[in-house]
Amino acid sequence: MDYNTIALLMFSTLLLMMLTGQRVFGAIGIVATVAALTLWGPGGTDMGFSAVMKLMKWTPLLTLPMFVFMGYVMSESRLAEDLYRMFHVWFGPLPGGLAVGTILLMVLISAMNGLSVAGMAIGATIALPELMRRHYDKLMISGVIQAGSSLGILIPPSVVLVLFALIARQPVSNLWLAGVFPGLLMAALFIVYIMVRTWLNPSLAPRMTAEERAAITRAEKYRLLRAGLLPVFIFAAMMVPFLNGWASLTETSVIGVAATVLVAALKGRLDRHVFEVATKQTLMITVMFMMIITAALSFGAVFDGLGAGRAIQTFFTSDLGLAPWQILVLMQASFLIMGMFLDDTAMLVIVAPVYVSLARALGFDLVWYGILYTITCQIAYLTPPFGYNLFLMKALAPPEFTLPVIYRSVFPFVLVMMLTLVLIMVFPQIALWLPQTVLGR
């Protein structure tokens, strides 16, 4: 059996195990271990061990628990409630104003944590009850919360971009800066869609009544506006020393945690419960990521040892005779299809190493390609049948939000995400201008 057939057998076995509901880290680790022992005997285990040791020496991975902890402190200490109240007051009178405010809330939450799960938790516990109380359409509510929470993996400090930096051997600072404008562009397109849709059909999102608007004094409006300064303070506390070279990436994440904890303490909301829940959830998510990445690096070491990356490159360029842009489109299309069945972490650690090598060989900028990959991950979060946010929404929402409702609600927002993906592909400088300007790279 030739190596190309073995590589195809490994990949198909892995997909089959995942589709049957096996744990991601277990499926990846078992396939990698069996393949290594079968091909190279006991010495094959050294390949996985070497890959794992590289991971253990990669200090930016220490940022993972820090950013997760930040998100849970924000959620559990109810700091996000103040922000939502601010958006409610200032944007409530607009068409779809509360839905617009939810997207803006998610943008600020995304700037203070690196995962979408914190945004989903905040959206489902804070925004969803208020949107329902004001008789917003269920499809609109579900779509807004799921799409808005996905911004957490694109807007810095994104954990997905940190993991991509590990795979692609790119500076995290470049990837974070490259994610700023695409993330803001996607949020702006979400807002445009919401306002146009609710202007055409006001029954989807009733506005605040005249009596409600009159009851809110100008002093109350400006008092609430101060709540919006908190995320600016936390974001600036992290990014200013980082971009000026005063602190490393790992030190920046610690500064972010300290700023978040300080704000929660000054608000009088940092109690034992907040600390306990944030610590437990951070431990669970960090261990999950570490197990998946460790297994995936072992799988990637065996996969690369077979020359699978070179075989795929030869297949696209020589056998099919495709141009670089045609190959790029096919790569993104395959990511979108896989996203219907796999989560973003699984795609990153299984397929991204091969595609990153291919993108490098084709001459594409890997920072730009990292943003394209991350947007496809966002789409994967929302695409049926196995999108991560779909099931998280089902678990957090009231019973009337059935799976058919949740599935239907995301399609307009998925189309907006795909439009953003196309814009970034056609105009790479949307992603590359900021890192080139700030860092001169």
N, C-alpha and C positions, 0 to 999 in steps of 0.2 A: 504494500500500500504506500503510495507516494505521499509526501508531506502535505501537499495541497488538499488531498482527500482527508487526511488526518485532521487538518485545521478545520475543514468544513464539517467533519463529524463532531469535533469538539464544540463548535459554535451551535450546530443544530441540537446537540444534546443539551447544551446549556439553556437554549430557548425553550425546549420541550419541558425541562424540569421547572422552569419559571412559570410556564403556562399552566402547569399542573398544581401550582400553588406552593411550591417549595420556597423556603427562606432564600432570599437573594444571596446572602453570604455563604449559605450551605451549598447551594447549587454551584456557585462559582468555585468555591474551594474544593468540592469533591471532584469536579471535572478537571481542575488544574492538577490536583494531587494524583488522580488515576492516570492522567495523560503523562505526567512527568515520570512516574514510576514505571509505566509501561514502555516509554520511549528510551529512557536513559538509566533505568534501574535506581538503586538507592541514591546514587550521586545526583539524580535529578532534583532532589529536594533542595539542593544548594541554590538552584535558580530562584525558587520562591523565597528562600531565606535571605538571599542577597537583595532581592527587590524590597522585602519588608524592612531590612536594615536601612535602606536608603530613605524609606518613609520615616522611620524613627529619628533620623538625623535631620529631617526637613522641619526646621523650627516654625515656619509660618503655619503649620498645622495646629500649633498651640492657640491660634486665634479662633478655631472652631468652637470650643466650649465657651470662650469669652463672649462671642457675639450671640450665641444661643442663650446664654445667661442674661444678657442685656435685654433680649426680646421678652423673656419670661418675667423679668422684674418689671418691665413696662406694663405688661398685661396684668400681672397679679396685684401690682400696687395701684391700679386704676388710673395711672397717669394718662392713658389713652382716652379715658372718659372726658377729661378736661378738653382735650383736643377736639373730640367729636362734638362736644357742646359748642365749641367755638365755631366749627364749620356749620353746625346746625343753625346758629344765629345769623351768621354772615351770608350763607348761601341758600338758606331755606326759601326765600322769596323767589328764587330763580326757577325756570322750568327744570324739573328733576334736580332741584338744588341739594336735597339731602343725599341723593345718589352721587352727585358731583362732590359733595363734601366727604363722602365715604372714600372715593378715589383719592382725594387729596390727603385724607387721613392715612391711607395706605402708603402714599408716597413718603410721608413723614415717618411712619413706622418702619418702612423699608430702609430709611437712612439711619436707623438705630439698631437694626438686627439684620442678620444675613440669610434668613430662611423665610419661606412663605408660611410656614406653620404658625408662627406668631401672629402674622396678619390675619390668617383664617380664624384663629382663636379670638382675636380682638373683634374682628368683623362680625362673627357669629354671636358673640356675647353682648356687644355694645350696639353695633349698627343695626343688626337684624331686628331686634325687638322694636326699636324706634321706627324703622322703615315700615314694619307691619302695623304699628299703631297708627301710622299716618296713611294706611291703606294703599301703600305702593303695590304694584303688581308683583306676584311671586316670581315670575320669570325675571323681571328686572332686578329684584332683590338678590336672587341667587346668582345671577350673572355678574352683577357689580361686585359682590363680596369675593367671589372666586377669582375673577379677573384682577381685581385690585390687589388681592393678597399675593398673586403670582409675581408682582413687581419686586418683591423682596429678594428674588434670586438674580435680578439684573442691576438694580440700583445699589451702589456700594453702601456698606461693606458686605458684599455678597459672598456667602460661603461657597456657592457653586463656582464662582470665579476663582476663589482660592484653590479649590480642588482642580479646576482646569489648569491653573498655573502650575500645579504639581505635575500634571500629565504632559503639558506642552513646554515645560521649562521656560516660562515667561515670567517677567516681574509682575507681582500682584498689583503694584501701584499702577502700571500701565493698563491692566485689565479693569481695575476699579474706575479709573478716570474714563476709560472708553465706554463704560456702561452708563455714565451719567446722562448724556444727551439722548441715547436710544431709550432709556427708561423714562425720561421726561417726555419724549416724543410719543411713546406708547400711552402714557397717562393722558396726555393732551388729546390724543385721538379717541381714547375712551370717553373723555369728557364731551368732545364734539358729538360723538355718536349719541350719548345720553341726552344732551340738550336738544339735538335735532329730533330724536325719536320722541321725546316727551313733549316737544313743541307741536309735533304733528298729531300726537295722541295724548292730550293732557291727563286722561284718566289713568294712565300708567303710573303717574307720579304727581299726586295732588300737591299744590303749593301751600305754603303757610297762609292762614287766613289773615284778614286785615286786623282782626282783634288780637291775634297772636303777635303780629308784628308791632302793634301799638303798645303791647305789654312789655316789650323789651326796650329798656331805656338805653340811651347812648352810652351812659357810664357803664352799664352792664356789658355792652358790646366791646368797649375798650378794655374792660377788666378781663374778659374772656380772651381777647386778642393776645394778652400776655402769655397765655398758655401755649401759644404757637412759638414762643421764643425758646421753650425748653428743648425741643428737638434741634433747633438751630445751635443752642449752646452745646449739646452733646455731640452733634456732628462736627462743629468747629473744634471742640476739645480734642477730637480724634484726628481730624484731617489737617489742621494747621501745623502741628508739630511733625506729622508724618510727611507732608509734602515739602516742608522746609528742611527735612533731614535731621530734625532734632530728636526724633524717636524712630525706632525700627517698627516694622509691621506688628510684631508681637507686643512690643511696648504700647503701640497705639491701641490695640485691643484692650489692654489692661486699663489704659486711660479712659476708654469708652465705658468700661464696666464701672470704674470709680465715679465717673460723671453721672451715670445713670443711678447708681446707688445713692450718691450725694443728693440728687434731685428728689428721689423717693424719700430720703430721710428728712430733708427740709420740708417736704409736704406732710411729714408725720405719718407716712404710710409704709414704712419699712419695718414690719413686725416679723415675728417668728414664722407665721404662716407663709408670708411672701418668700422669705429666704428658703424655707424648707421645700416649697413647691418648685421654685426656680432651680434649686440645686438638684433635686431629684430628676426633673425633666431634662436638665442639661446633661446629667450623667447618662441617662437613658439614650438620648439622641447622639451624644458623643461616642458612646460604646458602639451603637449601631453603625455609625459612619466608619469607625475604625475597623470593625469586623468586615464590613463590605470592602473597604479599600484594601485591607490586608489580603483578603482572598482574591480581589481583582488584580492586584499587582502580581501575585503568583500566577494567575491565569495569563496575564499579559506577558510575563517572562517566558512561559512555555509557548504562547502563541507567536511571539517574536522569534523564539528559537527555531520555529518551523519555517520562518521566512514568509509568514502569511501576509504581512504588510507589503512586502515587495511583490508578492503574487497578485494582490489586489491592484496595486499600482500598474503592473504589467497588463493585467486584464483590461483595465479602463483605458490606458493610453495606447497600448500596442494592439491587443486583440480587438477591442471595439473601435479604436482610432478616434476617441472623443477629444474635443478641445477642452482646455482647463475649465472654462466656465460651464460647459455641459456637465463635466464631472462634478463640479461644485453643486450644481442644481440637483443632480442625482443623489449626492451625499445628503443634502438637506432634505430631499424627499424621503430618503430611507430613514432618516432620523424621525421625521413626522409620522411615518408608518409605525416604526418601532415604539414611538411614544404612546401609541394607542394600547400597548401591551406591557411596556416596561416603564419604571420610574426613571427620573433624571440621573440618579446616582448609578443605576445599573447601566444606562446608556453611556455615561461618562467613562466608567471603568472598563466596559467591555469593548465598545466600538470606537470611542474617541481616540485611544492611543493609535489605532490603525489609521483613522481619518486624519489625525493631526500630522502623522508622518506623510500621508498623501498630500495634504494641503501644503506642507513645507516643500515637498518635492515639486509641486506645481507652481511654486513661487508666490503663494498667497501670504499675506501678513497674518501671523498667528494670533495677534491681539484682536484684529478684526474678525478672524474666524471664530475666536472664542466668544465674541458677542453674538455672532450668528448661531453658534451652538446653544448659547444660553437662551436665546429667544425660542429656539425649537424646544428646549426644555420647558419653558413657560407654556407653550402650546400643548406639550405632552401632559402637563398638569391638568389640562382641561378637556382633553379629548377622550370620548368614550371608546371602549367600554371600561378601561381600567385606569383612567386619569386619577392621580392621587388626590387632587382637590375635590373631585366629585364625591368620593367616598368620605372624605373628611367633612364635607358639607352635609352629607346625609347623616353622619354621626352627630353633628353639632346642631342641626336645624330641627324645628318642630316637625311632627309627623306629617303635616300637610305638604311639606316639601318632599314629594315622592321622587324616586329615581328618574322617571320620565320627565318630571318638571325640571330637575337639576340638569339632566342631559340636554334638554331643549334650550335651557337658559344660556348656555355657554357659546352657542354657535355664532351669534353676532360678534361676540368678543374674540373668538378664535379668528374670525375673518379680519378683525382689526389687527390682531397680532401678526397674521400672515402679511397684511399690508405693510406693517412696520418692518418685518423681515425683508420684504422685497425692497423697501426704501433703503435699508442699510446695505443690502447687496448692491444696489445700483449706485448709491452714493456713500462709499466707504468713509468719507471724511466726517460724516455725522458721528461716527464712533472714534475716528482716529485724530480729529482736530484737537481735542482737549489734551490727550496725553502728549501729542507732539508739541503743543503750545506750552504746557506747564512744565513738562519734563525734558523738552527738547529732543524727543526720540521719535 
